[in-house]
């Protein structure tokens, strides 16, 4: 039986129970619950109920597939009919025009969510009729996964009781670099475990082990650019990486069973 010690000191084994929410009837199968504030509130309450029904040592998974491959497969990045309050522009308002219902003129209407770009501004523009770049798809999906984890953590704070572990759901599909980026983004929210689906064959599992090895927690000297553009090495050590168990699960309908555990 595979087992590791979790960061909370509990033993995660193939007998550990993983609890997740039911899929929805929407084509996104639940990921749509992360797109708007009201839906995130409903999701938080659903997670809270799941936490209250759990026992010590259970893993509560964030459940829904937020990978860029999944979102792209279902046309999310070009779907101008699906609102979200995460993008920089209000969906459908990233241009000048007149609201057909109210007659109101609008010009590049923006909102306060979004995500940090490399230049320090909230600049997601998703969806976009002319297409979204692969890099922005990756960053948006990573941001969406973090939001899902934040909602679960808020639910646990509200529940106030129980020793269930919090698991960040990861679907092992799409380019390997995108999967690794998703792991890194989710790690920044400090889950107790990654709950990984779709990692079934030997090649995929070896690739996952390599990702975990590359990102293991360690102390390194980072580099930075000077004001003149020179690459300089820090004099001090900084901690990078993460130490989070990867729990590989198999899904059978609404049932989830732990198949193997990696650290």
Buried (B, 14 or more C-beta within 10 A) or exposed (E): EBBBEBBEEBEBBBEBBBBBBEBEEEEBBBBBBBBBEEBBEEBBEBBBEBBBEBEEBBBBBBBBBBBBBBBBBBEBBBBEEBBBBBBBBBBBBBEEBEEEEEEEEBEEBBBEBBBEEEEEEBBBBBBBEEEBEEEBBBBBBBBBBBBBBBBBBBBBEEBEEBEBBBBBBBBBBBEEEBBBBBBBBBBEBEBBBBBBBBBEEEEBBEBBEEBBEEBEEEEEEEEEEEEEEEEEEEEEEEEEBBEBBBBBBBEEEEEBEBBBBBB
